[in-house]
Amino acid sequence: MNSQWKAFLAGRSAEIDDGDAVRFPGAPIEADCALTDLSRLGVIGVTGADTASFLQGQLTNDVRELSATHTQLSGHCSPKGRMLASFRVIQVDDRLYLQLPRTQVETVLQRLRMFVLRAKVELSDASDDLIAIGLSGNCAEPLLATRFAALPERANDLSRQGDLLAIRMPGPTPRFQVLGPEPAMETLWDSLSAKAAIVNPDHWGLMDIRAGIPTLYPETSDAFLPQMANMQLIDGVSFTKGCYTGQEVVARMQYLGKLKRRMYLAEVAADRPPSPGDELQSRASSSQQATGRVVDACAVGEGRYELLAVVEIAAAEANDVRLGIDGPLLRLKEPPYGFPAES
């Protein structure tokens, strides 16, 4: 974490552990008007004359559709088409940023560097260059309107005001991610915290879960084809861009295969918190593998959790998916963007 930002948050009563995880003692997970520190997100910076062509050969989405006013969700796959990472791609001037969990930055950075070869590209851990915070609730737009001449109207679009960037995030709750250099973010944080409740970072993860946006962690890296995690339903995959690592497998599934697993929203009452990568089981499954896996989860009350889970469609339709073979039953439902009728 940026050392100045770390000191700033500590001065605002944040508790920061040795791993730079930030929590505010007593802060709720949810609030109607919520301000969140997003230091647990990291950033890979990509620069150089061949930046666009290099990333075009590595990401699931079409980099040519990025602009100064539009970000995109994307993924990086293994040759077998399994996603190793998911991230938001952001263009700032002549530099591209890949935003993903900080725990994934070093692994993904090393892997991408394997493909650079002679390309004129430089990749770096830029996590300390852009401070990120989140503002959610019906208050978000009017509060930010005092800082931005215009805010983005569509999900994933971006507005810039001086050094500050505001991205409208997808999902049923109005929310924006704001990024910028540390000094400007200090001023913004103090201004917003006077009117918004400071919540713990789990809040932002919960908003992503409710929006049906998958976040990959080390425990789920290399576990899902993009279509299993609904990436094609949230504009995270392009099927017309041409070749990229894993593209042949992803395209074959889209045009020749039948999708047997997809990602659902779920709720569960459990004695222990579900975690990314946890196996799900169903007696209705005929698969030799686990019926599904938890993608992400967040507590919403004592013993109650909301999660995203990749699950066999047949088991989901049989309403028999559990945390472990004899564990609690998951209540599954479609994400807010729904499933296509032909799925």
C-alpha positions as CSV (number, residue, x, y, z in Angstrom):
1,M,0.0,0.0,0.0
2,N,1.1,3.5,-0.7
3,S,2.9,4.5,2.5
4,Q,1.4,8.0,2.6
5,W,-2.1,6.7,2.1
6,K,-1.5,4.1,4.7
7,A,-0.4,6.8,7.2
8,F,-3.4,8.9,6.2
9,L,-5.9,6.1,6.8
10,A,-4.2,5.2,10.1
11,G,-4.8,8.8,11.2
12,R,-8.5,8.3,10.4
13,S,-8.7,5.4,12.9
14,A,-8.1,2.6,10.4
15,E,-6.5,-0.6,11.5
16,I,-3.9,-1.8,9.0
17,D,-2.3,-5.2,9.5
18,D,1.1,-6.4,8.2
19,G,-0.5,-7.5,4.9
20,D,-1.9,-4.0,4.4
21,A,-5.4,-5.1,4.9
22,V,-7.5,-2.1,6.0
23,R,-10.5,-2.2,8.4
24,F,-12.2,0.5,10.4
25,P,-13.1,-0.8,13.9
26,G,-16.9,-0.8,14.4
27,A,-17.6,0.1,10.7
28,P,-20.5,-1.8,9.2
29,I,-20.4,-3.9,6.1
30,E,-23.4,-2.2,4.6
31,A,-24.8,1.4,4.7
32,D,-27.2,3.4,2.6
33,C,-24.4,5.9,1.7
34,A,-21.1,4.1,1.9
35,L,-17.5,5.1,1.5
36,T,-15.0,2.3,1.1
37,D,-11.2,2.1,0.9
38,L,-10.1,-0.2,-1.9
39,S,-6.5,-0.7,-1.0
40,R,-7.0,-4.5,-1.4
41,L,-7.2,-3.9,-5.1
42,G,-3.8,-3.7,-7.0
43,V,-2.9,-2.5,-10.4
44,I,-0.6,-3.7,-13.2
45,G,0.7,-0.8,-15.4
46,V,1.3,-1.5,-19.1
47,T,3.2,1.0,-21.2
48,G,5.1,1.0,-24.5
49,A,4.6,1.3,-28.2
50,D,3.2,-2.3,-28.4
51,T,0.9,-2.1,-25.4
52,A,-2.4,-2.5,-27.4
53,S,-1.2,-5.3,-29.6
54,F,0.5,-7.2,-26.7
55,L,-2.7,-7.1,-24.5
56,Q,-4.8,-7.9,-27.5
57,G,-3.0,-11.3,-27.7
58,Q,-3.4,-12.0,-23.9
59,L,-6.9,-10.7,-22.8
60,T,-10.3,-12.1,-23.5
61,N,-11.8,-8.7,-24.4
62,D,-11.1,-6.4,-27.3
63,V,-8.6,-3.8,-26.2
64,R,-9.5,-1.7,-29.3
65,E,-12.8,-0.8,-27.6
66,L,-11.1,0.9,-24.7
67,S,-11.1,4.7,-24.6
68,A,-10.6,7.6,-22.3
69,T,-14.2,7.3,-21.4
70,H,-14.8,3.5,-21.4
71,T,-13.2,0.8,-19.2
72,Q,-13.8,-2.9,-19.7
73,L,-13.9,-6.2,-17.8
74,S,-11.5,-8.8,-19.1
75,G,-9.7,-12.0,-18.2
76,H,-6.4,-13.7,-18.9
77,C,-6.5,-17.4,-19.7
78,S,-4.3,-20.5,-19.7
79,P,-3.8,-22.3,-23.1
80,K,-6.7,-24.6,-21.9
81,G,-9.0,-21.6,-21.8
82,R,-9.3,-21.5,-18.0
83,M,-9.2,-18.0,-16.5
84,L,-6.1,-17.3,-14.5
85,A,-7.2,-13.8,-13.5
86,S,-10.0,-11.3,-14.1
87,F,-9.6,-7.6,-14.0
88,R,-10.9,-4.2,-15.0
89,V,-8.9,-2.5,-17.8
90,I,-8.5,1.3,-17.6
91,Q,-6.9,3.6,-20.1
92,V,-5.3,6.8,-18.8
93,D,-3.5,8.7,-21.5
94,D,-1.0,6.3,-23.2
95,R,-1.0,3.9,-20.3
96,L,-3.2,0.9,-19.6
97,Y,-3.9,-0.3,-16.1
98,L,-5.2,-3.8,-15.2
99,Q,-6.9,-3.7,-11.8
100,L,-7.3,-6.9,-9.8
101,P,-6.9,-8.2,-6.3
102,R,-3.6,-7.2,-4.8
103,T,-3.0,-10.8,-3.9
104,Q,-2.9,-11.7,-7.6
105,V,-0.7,-8.9,-8.9
106,E,2.7,-10.5,-8.6
107,T,1.7,-13.9,-10.0
108,V,-0.1,-12.3,-13.0
109,L,2.7,-9.9,-13.6
110,Q,5.2,-12.6,-13.8
111,R,3.0,-14.6,-16.2
112,L,2.4,-11.7,-18.6
113,R,6.1,-11.0,-18.7
114,M,6.6,-14.5,-20.1
115,F,4.8,-13.4,-23.3
116,V,6.6,-10.1,-23.9
117,L,9.5,-11.5,-25.9
118,R,10.5,-8.7,-28.3
119,A,7.4,-6.6,-27.9
120,K,8.0,-3.0,-26.9
121,V,6.1,-3.3,-23.6
122,E,6.9,-2.6,-20.0
123,L,4.8,-4.1,-17.2
124,S,5.0,-3.0,-13.6
125,D,3.3,-3.2,-10.3
126,A,1.6,0.2,-10.3
127,S,-0.6,-0.4,-7.2
128,D,0.8,2.6,-5.3
129,D,0.3,5.0,-8.3
130,L,-3.5,5.1,-8.2
131,I,-5.4,5.2,-4.9
132,A,-8.8,3.7,-5.2
133,I,-12.0,4.3,-3.1
134,G,-15.6,3.4,-3.6
135,L,-18.8,5.4,-3.0
136,S,-22.1,3.6,-3.2
137,G,-25.8,4.3,-2.6
138,N,-28.2,7.0,-3.8
139,C,-25.9,9.6,-2.4
140,A,-23.0,8.7,-4.7
141,E,-23.9,10.7,-7.7
142,P,-24.9,13.9,-6.0
143,L,-21.8,13.8,-3.8
144,L,-19.4,13.3,-6.7
145,A,-21.2,15.8,-8.9
146,T,-19.6,18.5,-6.7
147,R,-16.2,17.2,-7.9
148,F,-16.8,16.3,-11.5
149,A,-18.2,18.4,-14.3
150,A,-19.9,15.3,-15.7
151,L,-20.2,11.8,-14.4
152,P,-20.5,8.7,-16.6
153,E,-24.0,7.6,-17.3
154,R,-23.4,4.0,-18.3
155,A,-21.9,1.2,-16.4
156,N,-18.1,0.8,-17.0
157,D,-17.8,4.3,-18.5
158,L,-15.3,6.7,-17.1
159,S,-15.1,10.5,-16.5
160,R,-12.0,12.5,-15.7
161,Q,-11.7,15.7,-13.8
162,G,-8.1,16.8,-13.4
163,D,-6.2,13.9,-11.8
164,L,-9.3,12.1,-10.6
165,L,-11.1,9.3,-12.5
166,A,-14.7,8.2,-11.8
167,I,-16.0,4.8,-13.1
168,R,-19.7,4.0,-12.9
169,M,-19.9,0.4,-11.7
170,P,-22.4,-2.2,-12.8
171,G,-25.1,-3.6,-10.5
172,P,-28.4,-2.8,-8.8
173,T,-26.9,-0.3,-6.3
174,P,-25.6,3.0,-7.7
175,R,-21.9,3.2,-7.1
176,F,-18.7,4.7,-8.4
177,Q,-15.0,3.8,-8.1
178,V,-12.8,6.9,-7.9
179,L,-9.1,6.7,-8.6
180,G,-6.3,9.3,-8.4
181,P,-3.0,10.3,-6.9
182,E,-2.6,10.2,-3.1
183,P,-2.7,13.9,-2.3
184,A,-6.0,14.4,-4.3
185,M,-7.5,11.3,-2.7
186,E,-6.8,12.6,0.8
187,T,-8.9,15.7,0.1
188,L,-11.6,13.7,-1.5
189,W,-11.8,11.2,1.3
190,D,-12.2,13.8,4.0
191,S,-14.9,15.6,2.0
192,L,-16.9,12.4,1.3
193,S,-16.4,10.9,4.8
194,A,-18.2,14.0,6.3
195,K,-21.4,12.8,4.6
196,A,-21.0,9.1,3.8
197,A,-20.6,6.3,6.3
198,I,-17.2,4.6,6.2
199,V,-17.7,0.9,5.7
200,N,-15.3,-2.0,5.7
201,P,-13.9,-3.3,2.4
202,D,-16.2,-6.4,2.5
203,H,-18.9,-3.9,1.4
204,W,-17.4,-3.5,-2.0
205,G,-17.0,-7.2,-2.4
206,L,-20.7,-7.7,-1.5
207,M,-21.7,-5.1,-4.2
208,D,-19.6,-7.0,-6.8
209,I,-21.3,-10.2,-5.7
210,R,-24.8,-8.7,-6.0
211,A,-23.8,-7.3,-9.4
212,G,-22.7,-10.8,-10.6
213,I,-19.1,-9.7,-11.3
214,P,-16.6,-12.5,-10.6
215,T,-13.3,-11.8,-8.9
216,L,-10.7,-14.5,-9.2
217,Y,-8.4,-15.2,-6.3
218,P,-5.4,-17.6,-6.1
219,E,-7.9,-20.3,-4.8
220,T,-10.0,-20.1,-8.0
221,S,-7.3,-19.3,-10.6
222,D,-7.4,-21.8,-13.5
223,A,-10.8,-23.2,-12.3
224,F,-13.3,-21.7,-14.8
225,L,-13.8,-21.1,-18.5
226,P,-14.9,-17.5,-19.0
227,Q,-18.4,-18.6,-19.9
228,M,-18.7,-20.6,-16.6
229,A,-18.2,-17.3,-14.8
230,N,-20.7,-15.4,-17.0
231,M,-17.9,-13.2,-18.5
232,Q,-19.8,-13.3,-21.9
233,L,-22.8,-11.8,-20.2
234,I,-21.0,-8.9,-18.6
235,D,-19.1,-7.8,-21.8
236,G,-15.9,-9.4,-20.5
237,V,-15.2,-11.5,-23.7
238,S,-15.0,-10.7,-27.3
239,F,-15.7,-13.4,-29.8
240,T,-14.7,-11.3,-32.8
241,K,-11.3,-9.9,-31.8
242,G,-9.1,-12.7,-33.0
243,C,-6.5,-14.9,-31.3
244,Y,-5.4,-14.7,-27.7
245,T,-4.1,-17.2,-25.2
246,G,-6.8,-19.8,-24.7
247,Q,-9.0,-18.4,-27.4
248,E,-9.5,-21.6,-29.3
249,V,-11.0,-23.4,-26.3
250,V,-13.2,-20.4,-25.4
251,A,-14.5,-20.1,-28.9
252,R,-15.2,-23.8,-29.2
253,M,-17.3,-23.7,-26.1
254,Q,-19.2,-20.7,-27.5
255,Y,-20.0,-22.1,-30.9
256,L,-19.7,-25.9,-30.7
257,G,-20.1,-26.9,-27.0
258,K,-22.9,-26.9,-24.5
259,L,-22.4,-25.0,-21.4
260,K,-23.0,-27.3,-18.4
261,R,-21.9,-24.9,-15.6
262,R,-22.6,-21.2,-15.0
263,M,-22.4,-18.7,-12.2
264,Y,-25.3,-18.0,-9.9
265,L,-26.0,-15.7,-7.0
266,A,-26.6,-17.6,-3.8
267,E,-27.5,-17.3,-0.2
268,V,-26.7,-19.8,2.6
269,A,-27.0,-20.1,6.3
270,A,-23.8,-21.8,7.6
271,D,-21.8,-22.4,10.7
272,R,-18.6,-21.4,8.9
273,P,-17.9,-18.8,6.3
274,P,-17.8,-20.0,2.7
275,S,-14.5,-19.1,0.9
276,P,-13.4,-18.9,-2.7
277,G,-12.6,-22.3,-4.1
278,D,-14.8,-24.2,-1.6
279,E,-16.4,-27.3,-3.2
280,L,-20.2,-27.6,-3.7
281,Q,-21.9,-30.9,-3.9
282,S,-25.2,-32.3,-5.1
283,R,-26.8,-35.7,-5.1
284,A,-28.4,-34.7,-8.4
285,S,-25.0,-34.5,-10.1
286,S,-23.6,-37.3,-12.2
287,S,-20.3,-35.6,-12.6
288,Q,-17.1,-37.2,-11.2
289,Q,-16.0,-33.7,-10.2
290,A,-17.4,-31.3,-7.6
291,T,-20.8,-30.0,-8.5
292,G,-19.5,-26.4,-8.3
293,R,-17.2,-24.0,-6.5
294,V,-17.6,-20.8,-4.5
295,V,-16.3,-17.8,-6.5
296,D,-16.7,-15.2,-3.8
297,A,-18.6,-14.8,-0.5
298,C,-19.5,-12.2,2.0
299,A,-21.2,-12.3,5.4
300,V,-24.5,-10.3,5.6
301,G,-25.4,-11.3,9.2
302,E,-24.5,-13.8,11.8
303,G,-24.3,-17.2,10.1
304,R,-25.7,-15.7,6.8
305,Y,-23.8,-15.3,3.6
306,E,-24.2,-14.1,0.0
307,L,-22.0,-15.6,-2.6
308,L,-21.3,-16.2,-6.3
309,A,-21.0,-19.8,-7.2
310,V,-20.2,-21.7,-10.4
311,V,-22.6,-24.6,-10.4
312,E,-23.7,-27.4,-12.7
313,I,-26.9,-26.2,-14.4
314,A,-28.7,-29.5,-13.9
315,A,-28.0,-29.5,-10.1
316,A,-29.1,-25.9,-9.8
317,E,-32.3,-26.7,-11.6
318,A,-32.8,-29.7,-9.2
319,N,-32.5,-27.2,-6.3
320,D,-30.0,-29.5,-4.6
321,V,-26.6,-27.7,-4.2
322,R,-24.9,-27.7,-0.9
323,L,-21.7,-26.7,0.9
324,G,-20.3,-30.2,1.1
325,I,-22.4,-33.3,0.5
326,D,-24.2,-33.0,3.8
327,G,-23.8,-29.3,4.2
328,P,-26.4,-26.5,4.2
329,L,-28.5,-26.0,1.0
330,L,-27.8,-23.0,-1.2
331,R,-30.6,-20.8,-2.4
332,L,-29.7,-20.0,-6.0
333,K,-31.0,-17.3,-8.3
334,E,-30.0,-15.6,-11.5
335,P,-27.6,-12.6,-11.4
336,P,-29.2,-9.2,-12.1
337,Y,-28.3,-9.4,-15.9
338,G,-30.2,-12.7,-16.2
339,F,-29.4,-15.8,-18.3
340,P,-30.1,-16.0,-22.1
341,A,-33.1,-18.1,-22.9
342,E,-31.1,-20.6,-25.0
343,S,-28.7,-21.4,-22.1
